[in-house]
Amino acid sequence: MSPACARRSTSNPDAVEFLKQEHRVIERVLDALEHELAQRGVTPAFMWPALEFLAAFADGCHHHKEEEQLFPKLEERGVSRDGGPIGCMLSEHDTGRAVMKRMRTSLVALEAGDCSAEDDFRVAAKQYIEHLRQHIAKEDSVLFALAERVLSATERAQMASRFYDFERSGDHPGTHDRFVALAKALHRRAFGESRDIARG
């Protein structure tokens, strides 16, 4: 279980809205990553914190909620995994992890002096950005709309409470806020406000 998920609770929780809000944070980092690549190239001082965010927040925290909470509940309500939207989303999660691994491997090679790894990183990063944007759009427009139809408001509120419990169960309370702050810092850095990016 990822510790990078501690968050303060809010009133009137809804699991679908919770996940959509996390999508907006992730999209800011995708925008920042794309802009940084276009304007400055592969800069390890930017790319490492971006990869840290994508691994710990987008995958470790956000996808955990979907895979361990939302998808099983939808299956209980008769939504098919095999050949259905859940199976498609799970497959896309795995694809994203594989592409992220290529990004990390390329960045390590680049720092070790392999200049050809810069192009490898660019290709993988562009693939990842496009993949995750399309994935988020599918979840927002199809899967989450389905969840709002088949799960009651009470069920969605109970699931949101479990999301909060999961985040509070980590070893490092406050890490969720740190990753949200990191997303903002990456966005500021990419779009012109010079500022150091703190890594955990």
N, C-alpha and C positions, 0 to 999 in steps of 0.2 A: 504494500500500500504506500502510495507516494505521500511524503510529509508536506509537499508543496501546495497545501490546499486549505490552510486554516483561514476561516473567514468569520466576520461578525454576522450574526443572524439579523434578519429584517422581518418586518411585519408582513402579513398576507403573502406568504411564500407560494410560489407556483413553480413546479419543476420545469415546465416547458419554458417559461419566461427566464428562469435561472440559467438554463442552457443557452438560450438565445443571447442573453447578456454576455455570457462567456464567448460566444461566437464573435460578438462585436469587438471584444478585446483582442482575440486572435487575429481578426481581420486587420486591426491597426498594425500588428507586427508584420503581417504579410505585405501590407502597403509599404511599410518602412523598409523591409528586406528588398522588395522590388526596386524601390527608389534608390537605395544605397548601391545596389548592384549597377544601376543605370548611370548614376552620377559619379561614384567613386571606385567601383569595381569590388573585388573580393578583399575586404579589409578585415583581417582576423579579429581586431579589437572590437568590431561590430558584430561579426558573424558568430563568434563564440557565445556572447550573451543571447543572441537571437536563437541559436540552436538550443541553448539551455532553456529558454522560455518554451520553445516548441516541444521539447522533450518532457519537461516537468509540468508545464501547465496545459498545453493543448492535448498532449497524449496522456501523461501521467495522472492529471487531475480531471480534465474534461471528459476524455474518452472513458475513463474509469467509471464515471457516473452513468454514462450511456450503457456501457457493456455490462455493468454489475447491477444496475437499478432499472433503467428505463426499458432496455430491450427485453429482459426477462418478464417484466410486468406486461409488456405488449404481447409477448408470446402467450402469457396466461389468458389474455383476452382474445386469443385466436389469430393474432397476426403471425403469418408464416415466417419462419427463418429461412429455410431452404427455398430458393427461387423467389423470395419476397424481399421487401425493403430492408428487413433486418440483416439478412444474409449479405445483401449488397453493401450496406454500411459497414459491416464487419470486415468484408473483403477490402473495402477502401481504407479502413483503418490500418490494415496490414500493409497495403500498398504504400501509404504514407510513411509508415515506420521503415520500410525498406529504402525508400528514397532518402529519408532523413539519415539513415546509416551511410548511404553513399556520400551525402554532403559532409558528414563528419569525417569519413575516411579521406575524402579529397582535401579537406582543410588541414588535417594532420600531415598529409603528404606535402601540401604546399608549404607549410611551416618548416618541413624537413628539407626543403630546397628543390622539390619537384615542380618546376614551373608549369608543366603540362597539366598539373592538378587544378590550376585556376579555371581552365575551360571545363574540366570535369565538374567542378563545383557549380559553375554558372549553369550548366545544362541541368544538373540535378536540382538546383534551387528553383530554376524557372519551372521545371516539371512539378516540384512540390507546391509552389505557389498556385499554379493553375489547378492542380489536383485538389488542394484543400479548399480553394474558393468554390469549385464546382461541388465538392462534397458538402460544404456548409450550405450552399444554395439548395441542394436536394433535401437536406435535413430540415431546413427552415420551411420550405414550401410543401414538402410531402410528408416526411416522417413526423415532424412536430405537429402538423395539422391533423394527421391521423391520431396521434397521441391525445390531442385535445378532444377528438371525437369519441374515442373508446375509453378514456380514463375520466372519471368524474373529477370535479374541482377538489373534492375531499381527498381523493387518491393522489392527485397532483400535489396537494399541500403536504400530505404525509411523505411523499417521495422527496419533496424539497427539504423537509425536516431531516430526512436521512442523509441528504447531501450535506447539510450543515454538520450533522453528527460525524460524517466521514471526514470532513475538513478539520473539525476540532480534534479528531483522534490522532492526528499526526504528532510527530515529536517536536515540531518547531512551529508553535502557534504564531500567526502573523505572516507566515510565508506567502499565503495567497495575496495579501496586500503588497508584499514585496514584488511579486511577479506582475501584478497590475501596474505597480510603479515602474517596473522594468519595461513593460510595454510602452508606457508613456515616454520614458527616457529614450527608447529606441526610435520612437516616432519623431521626437524632437530632434534627435541627432540626425536622422535621415533627411528631414525636411528643413534643415538649416540652422537650428538653434544648437550651437556647439556646447556640449556638456559631456562630462565623463560619465561612463556607464558603469555602475557598481555591479560586480558579480558576486554571487554567494558562494 
